[in-house]
Amino acid sequence: MKAYVFPGQGAQFTGMGKDLYENSALAKELFEKANEILGFRITDIMFEGTAEELKETKVTQPAVFLHSVILAKTLTDFKPDMVAGHSLGEFSALVANGALSFEDGLQLVSKRALAMQKACEITPSTMAAVLNLDDKIVEDICASIDGVVVAANYNCPGQLVISGEYKAVELACEKMKEAGAKRALILPVGGAFHSPMMEPAREELAAAIEATTFSTPICPVYQNVTANAVSNPEEIKKNLIIQLTAPVKWTQSVQQMIADGASSFTEVGPGKVLVGLVNKINKDVETISA
């Protein structure tokens, strides 16, 4: 069975999508439609912008989403048996499997980016990568810290990202190193994604998601929140709302997809981050970059 996976924030690079725009009439049409919906020419920033411009929240999330979704729509052999997306990538996956329209998906991603930006400005918060420490030890250390710090991204065995208030994350990093972590490194991100610090953004996004029509998808989506196959539109919506303040269970999602019969994983979008993570989770499955 074929699994298609969609990357999240951080996969962006200058020039992303330019070849699609120049070589496919459908891609060009969709990119121009995106410029209209967003009210600015995101294509100019994607194709020619600096790394700094691409890092702007209102740009990054829609840019990665657009690259992934438009690439999927131009693939001649795109017939997924299952899909999953890492954080933001879940929206790309839901458009690719027909649960969301292109227009609605882009509008939700744009609203999500702006809501997260606002939430980041309320309290100084951050994320940190923890390497080579057992998940349970990371969770226990987070629970022992006074302040908000939680496990946020289960990326692959031995690579977990924590998220929360700046001071709490710093203190947790010190304790992780004492406990034997190879590294515990603060990441250059705008704030504490997938933690309780995103509650204001979750409330804002919930209203937008509730007002959007979701259809029954052509194949199940393995959602970040549950790491299980979901096809019911109402359940998809509920999990998508919870996602902002809950951890991304990527390791568990990939393991479940393999248990359910996935033999190949194709990454659709900029970069090859997810292909790398899938290989670390299970080196026996085939991985492809679209």
N, C-alpha and C positions, 0 to 999 in steps of 0.2 A: 504493500500500500504506500501511496505517495503522500508525504506530509510537506506542506509549504509553511515556512516561518518568516516572520516580518520583524525587522529590527526597530529599535526605539531610538530615543534621543542620544546623541553622541556619535551616530554613524555618519553624520553629514560631512560633506567635503565640497570645496569650490569646484564647479564644473558638473556637479551631479545633475543627471537628467538631460544634459545638453545634447548628447548623441541621440536620445529618444526623440527629443523635440525636432531635430534636424532630419531624422530618418523615417519618422512615422507620422502620417497625416492625422491618425487618431490621437497620438500622443500630443501633437501640436494643438489640436482642438481642445483636449482636456486641460492642458497647461494654460491656454488662453482663457478657458472658462474659470479656472482657478484664480487667475489674475482679477477677473471681474468680481467673483464672489468675495475675495479678500479685500478688494478695494485698493490694492497696490500691486506693482509688478514683481511678484515673488520670483518669477523666472529670471529677472535681471540679477537678483542677489544669488540665486542658486547657480547660475551659469558663470557670472563674472565677479560676484561679491568677494569680500575678504572673509577670512576665518572669523573675525570679530563680528561682522555683519550677520554672518550665518548663525552665530551663537545667540543672537537676540531671541528671546523666548517666542515672540510673535512670529518669528521666521522659522526657527529650528524645527518645531513640531510639525507645522504644515509642510515644510520642505521634505522632511523624511517620509511623511505620509504620502505626499504626491509622487515622489520618486518610486516608492514601493507599489502603490496602487496602479499607477500608469504603466509601470514595467509589467505588472501582472496582466493588465488588460491587453498588452501588446504581445504576450507570449502565445505562440500558436498552439502549444501543447499543454496549456494550463488546465489540468483536470485533477484538482485536489481531492483526496479521500478524507483529509483532515487538515485543519490550519491552526496556527497559534501565532501570537505576536508578543514581543517583549514590551510591556508597559504601553507606551504610545502605539507600538506595533499592533496591539490588539484591535485598534480602530482600522488599520490597514487590512488586517485579516478579515474583519467583518464586512468590509466593502468587497474584498476579493471573493468571499464566499456568498455574497448576495444578501446578507442580513441587513446591510445599510446601502443606501444609494451613494454615489460619488459625492453629490452636492451636500447631502446631510452629513456624511462622514467628515468632509472638509470643514463644514461649519462647526461641528462638535469639537474637532481637533483644535480649531482656532480659538473657540471659547475656552476649551480646557487649558490651552497655553496661557491665555490672559488671566484666567482664574488662578492658576498655579503661581503665576508671577506676582499677583496681588497677595496671595497667601504667604509667599516668600518674604514679602516686605514687612509683614506684621512683626515677626520675631526672628532674630538672627539664628539661622539653622543651616545644617549642612549634612553631607553624607561621607562615609569613609569605607574604603575597601579593606576587607580582612582576608588575608591569605594563609592557607595551611593551618586552619584551626577547625576542630569539629563543630558542626552546626549547633549542637546542644550546648557546648561551652560558650559559644558566642551569645546564644539566647540567654543563658544563665547570667553572664556578665552584664548584659543589657538590663536584665530584670533587677540586678543588684545596685544599679546606679540611681542616685537621687536626681530626678529630672527625666525629660522625655528622650529616650533612645531605644530604638527597636531594630530587629532584623528586617531589612527592606527588600533585598533582592537575593534570592537563592539562585545564583547564576550557574554554578557547577560545583561538584564536590571540591571543597577546599577554597572556594571563592564566594564569599558572602559580603554583601554591602549593608552597612548599618546606617541609620538615618535618625535625625532628631535635633534637639537644641544644641547649639554650638559647643557649649561647655560640657554638656553630658556626653557628646560624641568624642570630644578630646579626652575626657577622663576614661571613657570606655576603651579608646585606642591604647592608652597606657596600660590598662589592665589586660587587654588582649595580648600585648607584647609580653607582659609578665607571665601570661599563661602559655606562652610558646608560639604565638602567631609569627609567621615568617615576616609579614608586614601588616601594619595597620595604618593606612594612609588616607588623610583627608582628601576628598576629591574636589576638583574645581567646578562645582555645580552651584546653581542659584539658591538652592534651599533643600529642605528635608522632604523629598518626594517619598511617597508610599509610607508615610508615618502619620500619627495623629495631628501633626503640624499642618497637614493639608485639609483639615476639616472645613475651613471656610470655602476652599475651592470645591470640595466634594458637594457641599450644599448648593453652590452656584451651578455646578455641572449637572447635579441631579435634576434640577428643573428643566434644563435643556434636553437631557436624555429622555425624561418622561414625556416631553412634548414632541419627540421625534418618532416616526414610524419605523419599526423594525420588522423585517420579514423572516419567514422560516428559511434558513440558509440551505445551500446545496450540499453542504457537508458540515459535520460538527466542528465547533471551535473549542479548543482546550484553553479555558480562561485562566488568567494569572491567579485569580483568587481561589479557585477550586482545584486547579490542575486536572480537571476531568472534562470529558466530552459534553458539550452543551449544544442543543439545537432549538430549545424553546425560546422564542423571542423575549418573553417576559423575564425569564431567568437570565438571559444574556444581558438585558438592561440592568437588572438588579446587581449582577456581578460587576458590570462596567462602572456603576456608581460607587460600589464598595472599593473598587480597585485603587482609587487615589489615596486612600488611607491604610490600605492593606498591603502585605508583602507580595512581591512577584515570585510565584513558585515556579521558576523556570526549570530547575533541575527535575522537580516532581512532574511537571507537564511533559517534558521530553521522555522521561521514564514511562509515564502512563501511555503516551502515544506509541512507544515501542511495544509495550505490553499489549496494546490494542491492535498491533499488526503493522506499524510503520516500519518500512525497510529502507526508505530513502527520505532525506530531508533536503529541500531546496530553499535556500535563503533568497528572498525577493526584496531587493532594496539596496541602498548604499552600503558598502563595506562587506566584511566577512566575519563579523563578530559572532553571530549566532552559529555559523558553521563551526567555528572554533570551540564554542561552548558545547555543542552537540557531540563533537569528537571527544571532548573531555568527559562527557557524561557516559557515552557508550562508543567505543572506538570501532565497533563491528558494523555500524550502519553506514550506508552510503551518504555522503554529503556533497551537495552541488551548490554553486553560486550562480544564480540566474543571469 
